[in-house]
Each structure stands twice: as C-alpha cells, then as structure tokens.
Amino acid sequence: MTTELSTTFNPSAIEAHWYQHWEANGLFRPDRTDAEPYTIVNPPPNVTGSLHIGHALDNTLQDIMIRYERLRGKDALWVVGTDHAGIATQMVVERQLEEKQDKRTNYSREDFVAKVWEWKEESGGTITQQLRRLGCSMDWSREQFTMDPHFSAAVTQVFVRLHKDGLIYRDKRLVNWDPKLKTAISDLEVETQDVKGSFWHFRYPLADGATLDSGEDFIEVATTRPETMLADMAVAVHPSDERYASVVGKHVVLPITGRRVPIVADEHADPELGSGAVKITPGHDFNDFDVGKRAGFAPADMLNMLDGEANVTQVADGLIPQEFIGLHRFRRDGMDGAREAVVARLKADGFLIPHRTKNKDGEEVEHDAEPRTIATPFGDRGGVVIEPWLTDQWYVDAETLAKAPIEAVKSGEVEIVPKSWEKTFFNWMDNIQPWCVSRQLWWGHRIPAWFDADGNVFVAETEAEAQALAGEGISLSQDEDVLDTWFSSALWPFATLGWPESTDLVQKHYPNDLLISGFDILFFWDARMMMMGRHLTGQNPWPKLYLHGLVRAADGQKMSKSKGNVVNPLGLIDQYGADALRFFMASMESQGRDIKMDEKRVEGYRNFATKLWNAARFCQSNGIGASTQIAAPAAKLAVNSWIIGEVAKTVTALEQALADLRFDAAASLIYHFTWDRFCDWYLELIKPVLSPVEGPVLQGEGDNPVAQETRAVAGWALDQILVMLHPFMPFVTEELWSKQGDRGDYPIITAKWPEPQAEVDAEAVESIDWVIALTTAVRGAKNELGISPGAKLAAFIPAPSATAQRVIDRSAAAIERLARLTPMTVGDAPDGPAMQIGAAGDVVIVPLEGVIDIDAEKARLEKALAVSEKEVKSLDGRLSNANFVDRAKPEAVEKAHADRAHHAAEMDRLQNALARLG
C-alpha cells in the first residue's frame, strides 16, 4: 500500500530520519556470512577535523561503491575511523591551556596526555557526525581510532619488527623543523609561499694567497639566507666552470668566523646563476646536505648553528663570535636577528658587494641587496618558516620497502586509476628518501626504544623486554619522541581488522578491494600502506587504487582560507540536501581532472531530485505502486517494451561505468535515463493509457489489461531507477522506495540490484525511438524558426521506412500529441517554402506557407548570424594574441574561450535554420 507523498520535496525532513534508521538497525554492518566480501577503508580524517569539500568528494565516491556492492549482494564492509593527528591535536589542547594562562610544560607528560584524551572524548567526534550527514554508510559499530589499545599494540609491534629486520634505524639527517612547534614535520605539512625577500652578494677571500685567473683574490657568493654563513662548510662551483678550475681543492677563509672551508666541484652549482659559486651549509639546506656528503662530510660532522627555537647556538668548532650567540634567525619583537647582524658585520668589514641600480635621473644608486620573491616553506600549523635542521631522528628504510610496491604496480597486481598517475608513482618511489618517523611531541605512539647512559639503544615492545636486553642494573630511559601519524595510518587496511591476530575479519576482509584517495596523499599514505602491507602481510593491501582530483573554487583556484574561497559542504547540504551535493561530486568526478565548484549545478541536482519526486507523485496518483518482482513484467505494449529495454541498457552501461570507476559517466547515465527517458518520454507516452479521455493513443484505454500492464511496468521501472540511483542519492531514493508500497522489512539499502531478465521487442523499441526522434527534431526546428511550440503543423513523408510506416499506421495520434504534426501524410509535399526534419533516417517535410513570414525570418536569422560571425572573428583575434593569453587573468581567457564556443554554436544553429528555409 502506497503512502501519499508530500507535494514538495524537502531533503531536511527525510535525511536525519533515514540515517538514524539505517544505523540503528545495523544496516551498515556486514552480516552476509556466505556472501563474497567487499571491503574499503576510509582515509582516516584527523580527530580534530571538520568536514571540508575534499572529504565530501572522497567519501561520496567511497559510499557510491560500498552501497553499489551491497546492493549486488556482497558482504560489504566500509571501515571507518579517525587519526589521532599528533601535532594538530596537541595544538588544540595547548591552545585551550593558553586561554587559561596555562601551558603544557606545567604538567607531567602523563597528565597532559590525559587532558588530550579528555578533549578527544568530549570534542573529538565532530567529523564523524558530519560524515553521517553526508550519508556515509560506514560500519560505525566497529569505529576505529589510531590510538585504540589494539591499534597501538600493532604499531609498537611493527616498529620492533622493522627494527629487527634492519628497516628502522637512528640517523643524523636534515628534517623539516618547525621552530614554533619544536618538532620535525612531514613534507605534507609544509606549505610553500612566495615571500618578498633579498639576494645578498658577498666576498669570500681565497686562502693562502690564491687568486682566480681573473686576478681576483676572492670568490663572490650570493644567498637569500646570509645568517647561515656562520655554519658554511664549503663553496661549490660547477666542474665545467673554467673561471674556478684553478682554485678547486683550495680554500676560502670565511668572514666573521675565520673558518677555512674547501672549494669543491659539484654539479649542484649553476654556472648561469649569479657568480656560479654557491655557499654550502649542509646543516641547514637539503641540497647542501647532499653536496656536503658528496664532498666527504659525515652528517655527524656537519655544523648546526641553530637550536630548536631557531636561535643561534655555538657550533662544534666554536668559531661563531659570542655577539651572535642567542640571536633569533630573523628580526622579531623589534629586535634585529642573526640575519641583520651578519649583513651589518659583513658590510662593516667590507665583504658586502652592493647591488647597483639607476634612479629615475639615471644616477647610480647602491643597495645592500637585490630584491627577490622567494619561495619559502612554512609549517601549515605552526605558521612559521620551516628550518632545514640537522638532528638525530628515527628513519625507515623506505628504499627497501618500496621495491615490492614498485613491482606490484609494474606487474599489474595493483592497478592505479587513472593510469596517468603511474609515472608520478614510479618517479617518487624510484627516488625515495629515508622516511623520518619520529616527532618531538607528547601525544602519539611513544617510540618503543630505551637508552642507557652511554647512548646505547634497546628496542622492545615493553620496558621489561628492553631491560632484559640491556641487562640487570642498567638504568634505562625511554625515548621521549612519538611516531609520525603516517606510520600508524600505514597499517590501516589490516590493523583495523584485528591484525596481527588472525581474526575472522582479517581472513575475510583483507586484502581490501579498493582504495579511493586524493592524489595529494599518494606518497604519504597510499604508497606507505603498500610498503607495510607487503612487508608485514605478504599481500598488497588492495588490487586497485583510485586517485581523485581536488575540488577547486569556481574560478579554478585552489581553495584556501587566506583567499576566502573555501566552500562549506555542510552549508550546501543545509541549502540543497546531501543527495544534491553527492550527485554533483559524482557527476563532476572525471578521471585525472580537478572539480570546479559550481553551486548552480548543485542546485540543478536538487531540481533533479524534485523531478524524481514529482514523477513518483504522478505514479501514485495514477495507481502505480511498488513492484513485486525483480525481473521485468511481461509487456505487449510498445512503449512498455521500450522502457524495459531502456532499463536493461542502462543497467548494463551503469555496471560497466562503475567497474571502470567512471563516476561521471555513471552519474550521467542514471541522470539522463531518469530525467529524459522515464520522466519526459515514458510518463508522457503512457498518460493516454492511464487517462483514456484523450483517446486510445497507444492502443490501450481504461482499466483494461493494457492499463494493468502499464501500471506494472511503470512501477517496476520506477523501482529500478530508485535502486540504480540509490548509491548516488541514498536519502530521496529510500524515502520514495518506502512510500511506493509496503516493502515489509526491506529497505532499499539492502534491496537487490536490477536484473531485468527480459526479452525486448526490438520492433517496439524502434517505433518508440522513431517517435522520440521525430518529436525532438520538430521541437528543435520550431525553436530555431521562432514557431510556437504548441502550433500544429501538417507534415509529409515522401518515402517512409518500414518503421516510419508502422508508427504512422498505428500511432498517428501519438505523433499528433507529442510532435504536434497533423495530418501526417505519406507522399510528396506541395511546392513552396518548407523545412526538412530528420527522424532516424527518414526525411519529413513540413510546409511553412502561412506559418511564418519567410522573408522576415530570413532577415532576422541573417542579422543574428552576422553578429555571431563578427564576435567569433573578434574573439579569434584576441585568443591568437600571445600578449592577451599570457598576461590576462586566467578567468578572462577562460571566458573568452567560452564566449567563442557560444557564438560558434550560434552560427551553426542559425545556418541550419536558414538552410531549413531554403
């Protein structure tokens, strides 16, 4: 029995109700014990996070796949959880303490960590509630957290195992150091910003009376970071640079410190840049670190001139003058920093080479430095300039672990979709660097390593095991550092299932079936899961990796708070409903391309849901309810056979699109079938059958067997639409499914995927397609020529095809009603102005004598055509101008292309209209 739908579609009235129903009844949990498993895991969002537009895209795509496979009868598990987000979470709690004039160091480590847990329990679930609003059908009964006891135990065991395998070690290397947070951070947490800075040039005197071939007794070096010269260890020149060939292997004496440093030949030096000679500070620059190693400096011997807060500290050789010790690297709080002090000293001592320019009067003016815009790394959370810093950290031998994933992708065991990302994957993996996994924080997985007084390290799962390794009576202290959160999340595909225990879930749901991820975490998360999965389980974590693009602002720019162009997905859900936002994400997700935010399209998909809602109301008002069968009903009427065939074609195409992870194609298929084929054509075509007052248009009337057949087919077709659309728009489809009839305890979320199992009457399909083609062509032609849509016109068809003859004989009334052609005469048209219309290969002639003023219409069309031709010519000139294309704002160039395409399309339309007039 149907339940009457409200006259208007209101998403907010149904979304909360249905999500609560699904979750309360355990409909997200895998409980089909004998069914084939299907498993995906969500990239765990930070426990501090809120739903942003990237989450909305990522989780929509995952939910489409999990709902689809659930409908196909699989034992579908979507693992959900959150990441403990070491830096972000510790910052949140520290900020709360600061608001109370309190700070972390007023507490013991244990007490502070307890406060973080309190915050997590009270405030750490914001994003999980927001994922529910999006409609994500995750198994919340098994929600995971990377600091849960079982997960933490797995992390500890993995660290110890990798250490025993020689794949984790302690080393002194450069890291991205955040002086505000006082911790190493990953590359992903570094944001590069363009900053106005300076480029200084200095003289470094040659030692021992050496001179260049040019006669100069110094080497000129240039730098954007003059303060680091206090820790310079070499000067590098290119091996092929003849200007310096005579002094390679000799030394310079550094100003200020008096340190003798060698001149080395290294290809890092660019002969075309500046003087061609570069200062080398291996303790404070990633490139210089590599140059230093090639020059023979061991990392342990490299000079580190800054402490953890980026203040100058004495180096190993003791040569930094006392006046610089304690200075911050940059000017702050109105006080000069090491940078200003070094420049001032070099200038005073005559080592600064001024930058000369000419003023407006042509007079030469000296400046201390050349102005430059410098790409500068900032910490995304600390907000200060990141310092490459030489320090002891724990590292994973990523090069060794990368070998198996590289081979897996090369062999096809793991497929990356789209394939274009494989080149990027191989480039990074083939050149992978050691992975720094230690962080100087209190919140996180503390590193299971203990040190004795001599610095010997003992790695074990427990302190007791470490003590046993060290021996009785040896005093031990545990490493203060915690692990990088990417280390623990690399175990996500299997540790969430209970690994290292061989649980039923591990046996059934690992490896997973698919990973959907943003391309920006390909290396930070995806590749590392592959490394850990292969080394620890011997299996790839999944056979297929899908990488989606970014959601950008409408103008194509990357969204950022600083630009003020961030879009709040929750605001869009409030305004248009979760279904509309989800469908927008799917329809715009084209492999290998970013998505441009377009609120108008979100609104359009809300209108699509309304269209479906109104179609269901039409069905209800005409006695069309829920279907009672999976297979298509028997159909004799052409229009019913046609819609069954359309359903079958759509199901097949939709399955292929989802198998190929073509979300845009899948969304387009179900959208156009629903709106065009079902709502606009099928419902229109069956109206005479359901309401015979308009005559027996399709050879059926009243409540006779043909009407009964039509109601059965229409109800079945609507059910197929609801099921096919459900993965994309779960809320409106569940609501309509429930209101169309008594389903018992049979919600759409666990319904059966369509299996039409129907033999389609090809002749019937051809007939309906012919009517649709004719009607579409007539409506288009009328629009081009300014003829009223409702005007009935006579038509002639000189040589009808068998299909055309059949339709004319059996369904002339349908042609009159839909195409507004009457009478439809088989034979030649009378002489005079007319328009030709194509319909599936047939040519239909429609006389225009007396319908429109032919001469006036030609004049109107020719005038409009001239305007568009002029616009196209003008835009072609602008777009062929390199000055415009290169210098104009991107949005202006894009608009010019769009305007050009619009006017070109208008030219085609107008030329076609003129051709119709003869």
C-alpha angles and dihedrals in degrees: 000000000000124000114219114251122228115257092246133046111238113179096193091058093061108028101073091043096053097043091052089049094051095047096042091052094049094242093147093057121097106242104149095109096183096040127102109267124241118189137181131165125212119235095253109244120220112275086232093054137111125207111275129181093266090056088050092056096042096048095041091058091048092048092051090057097043093048091046094052091044089055088050089061100257125143092251121197123180107188112214133188147122136255120239089230099209102205098033095048095044089051092052093054093042090053090053089052091049090055086060093046088253133121141201096250090063086073137060115252091253093051093048092049088051089056090052090053089050090053091048093053093047104037110008099094102069097109095045090058089048091052087057090055089055089056099247109172096212125156096254091174087074099037110165134211123193090230095051111126095249092047093047090051090053091050092051092048092050093051091051093046094049090048091052089048090054092246097113120055142154118251144161110243141135117279136180098265122196106205092195096052091031094222141104113258135195126255089253089063092055119092119194115219130181108243129183107244144144140263113216126196122208140180116238107194117230113240129235095022094295119157137190120248086257089062097249117137095209141054118233115225129181129205144168089211107053093165091069092065085086086074100036113140103178148001116234129207129177115266091234096047103113092193090073103028092106095056101043105122092025126100144245125210110230117230116242096015099043089218115160108226129178128248107233133189112234133154090228088081111087112215090203095054117085111308092340091246121103131193113237119218103170094180094059110031130056095218091045090051089061092044089051092052091049088050090056102259113142112222089240089060097047115112120247111194100178134067125219092281093050095255119141113263130180116272128224096269092050094227101128107104115244093243090071098046112109096016115133114242092245137032111274140162089016093300125118114246133210091281094059092041093052093048091048092050094047090049093048091049093049098249097114115098106209123228110238126209136160124246126221090277092055093251119141114248127191124220130182092234145008113253113243138175105231129198100231128188117232129183108248092220106027091044094213132113111280116238121213096229132187110228144139112266141156116262137192118219093240093170092065094042091049094063097079095047091048090054092044092057093042092051094045094245085123117035119204113208120233093033091214088080092064093082091054091046094052094044092056097039094047090053098035119153129214110285115237106217103172124095128188096232139112098221114074142044105330112226110257095229130113129198131208124212092272094054096255111149129219118192117200141139093249137025090243090057091048090050090052089054092049096044133240119307094022110127112226134191123194121240108265094216129095130214126268108260089234087065093061095039089054086073093053100109094059110014088061088060094054102272133185082043113073094239126174088251092054091048094049106031105035125115092042119226103233142000120210112194143155112259090236092074096043091115102026095054116358098051092042091053087054091050095048094040094054096043098042103034103019090235136095109252091234138354095231134043119192117197118196128193133245126279105237133190118271091266092053096255121135111260116248137158091236091059092046092227100114114132118214109220091200089060090053090049090051091051104037107011132255092271093060093049092047093050091049090053093049096044092050097044102104115168113263097007134101121236122243112215111242116175091187089063091049087053089048091056089050085057088050090056088049090051090054091046091053091046089055090049089052090052092049092049090053097049096260111142141158119323120241098207142060096212119067117270119249111273133193099164112092095229091051093049088048095054091047089054091048090052091050092049092047094049091051094047092044092052091051093049092052092045087055091043090238096151094171092053092046092051091047092051097053092039095054094040091052099042102032108027102031106028103030100034114017097044090044092049095050097048093093090052092053095038107034095182086096092057136260092302096161099028095266133092144167123002093319125132091277091057090046090051090049093051090050093049093044092050090048093047092050090051090052090051092051092050095045092046095044097088089056101036107022100166104052092040093052091048094050091043091055094046097047094072148320104301095171111214091340113113119183092247088073097031122123122269112248118278105173094184089189137146106222123214101235092196091055092049091051091051095052092043088053092053090048093048092049094047093048092049093048093049091049093049093049090051092051093051097040095246116154111261091229096051113120113222133189115242137194130200111193099190112016122195119235089261093050092048091049093051093046091050096046107027111028088133091057090052090050093048099045106025094030090226116143133192100020105201127193105220143053121325120238119260117272140075113329143154125237119223126191123218118178092318097321121111118221120193118211115189114224100191105130093003098089138358098261097198094046091047091050090051091050093049094046091051092050090046091054091053092052093045090053091049093049091050092049094047092046088056093050094046092049090054108098091202091060096042095046100039107032121091112273091242091055092052091046091051091051090054091048092049090049092051091048095052092043089055089048090053091054092047094048093045089051091050092051090048089055089057091054 
